[in-house]
Structures are given as C-alpha cells and as structure tokens.
Amino acid sequence: MLDVTPGFISQVKKAYETAGTAGLTLKYQGTQPYLAEDERQAVISWLKAQQEWSIERLHDYLATTYGVIFQSRQSYYQLLAEAEITYKQAQRSNPKGDPERVAAKKKRSSTN
C-alpha cells in the first residue's frame, strides 16, 4: 500500500525505537548556495547599476569576480528577477525618447 521495501520499514522502526519521534525527522539539510548572502546582494547592486543586461554578461561577471558558474540558466534568471530585471529586457530606457538612437536603429534595420 505504501510502496516501500521491507528494509525501509525496518530502518524506520529501528530509528523510532532508538530516538523516538525525533529519529523520524529528515536529516537532509540541503546544499550550500554558491553565493553568500552578502555576495548575492553585491551582484544585485551591480546589476541595478548596469545600463544593459545579458545572461552572458552576468555569467562573465560572476565567473571573474566570484569564481561561480551556474549549471542552469535558471539561476541567472533568478538573480535578474531579484534585481527586478526581466531577462528579456534589453534596454533600460525607451529608445523612442532619444531621436539619435531611433535614427540609428532605423538605419540598422533598413540595412538588414
């Protein structure tokens, strides 16, 4: 009914007999984070100070500054989210507000 092995039942029974209900608690504490809390806050401050963002730029910054390379891109997305930046956001300000940037963007798109 529980889909567990008899060996598991005997382990749990032995833990209960030796330590009571405290023996039934999980011992798993989780893994240590790659960045300490103060380092994480420093990265978020760095992100907020940047004019443009990209996952590659964040990856390079973390690798050179802290020696941290995340296995999953999701970790980089979480840092960007904590800094209140969407990973799809490419510019801090709207280029429509700057006529020179609008003209440059039109020129680039017309050449493609």
N, C-alpha and C positions, 0 to 999 in steps of 0.2 A: 504494500500500500504506500509506503514512503519512498520506495525505490532506492533503498540504501543497502549496503552489504552488511552481512553479519559481523565482519571485522569492525566496521564503523560503529555498530551498536555496542560492541564490547569495549571499544575505546571510550565512547561517551559514558557508558556505565561505570567504567573504572575511574574516569575523571570526576564523575559525580560522587562516587564513594570516597575518593581521597580528598577532594576540595569542596564538596557540596555544590551549591548553585554557582559559586564563583568559578569552578572548574569548567562550567559550560559556556562561559563567555568567550568571544572571539579573541584570539591573540594577535591577529593581524593589525598592524599599526599603519599600514600604507607606506608609500615610498617617499623619500625626501625630495622636495622640489629642487629643480635645477638652479633657481634663483632665490636668494634670501629675500625677505620682505623689503628690506631697505634697497636692495639691488633692483627689485621689481618696481618700486616707486621711482627710482632714478631713471629706469628705462621709460616709464610712463611720462615722466617730466621731459625726458629727451624727445619723445615722440610729439608731445604737445608743442615743443619749441620748433619743430621742423616745419618748413613751408610745403614740402611734398613728401608723400609716403609711398613705400612699396614694401612688399614682403621681402624682396631680395635685399633692400637697403637695411631693413630691420635685422635680417639674418646676418648680414656682414657686421653690423654694429655689435650684436650680441656675441658673435664669434671672436671679434677682435678685442672687445672690451672685457667680456666675462668668460670667454672660452666656452660658451654654451651654444650647442647646435641641437635644436629640437628635431625629433624624428618625424613629427607630424606638423603639417602646415597649420593645423587647428590651434596649436599653441601660439603661433604668431598672430592668428586671428583673435585669440582671446586677449593678448596684450593690446592689440589695436582697439578692441572693444572696451577694455578698461580705460584706455586713454580717450574714449568717446569718439573714435575714428572708425568709420566703416572701411573695410579693406578694399572696397570698390571705389572709394573716394580718391580722386587723382589730384585735385587742386583744392587749396584752402579757400581761395576767393573765386568768385564768378568771373570768367574772362570777359563777359559782356560789359563789365564795369570799366575795363581798360581798352580803349579803342585800338591801341598799338597791338595788344595781344590778339584781339579779334581779327585784325588785318593779317597778322602773322599766321593765325590758324586757318583763315580763308585761303591764304596763299599756299600753305602746305596741302590743304585738301584739294585745291584745284590742280596741283601738280601730280596728284596720285591718280 
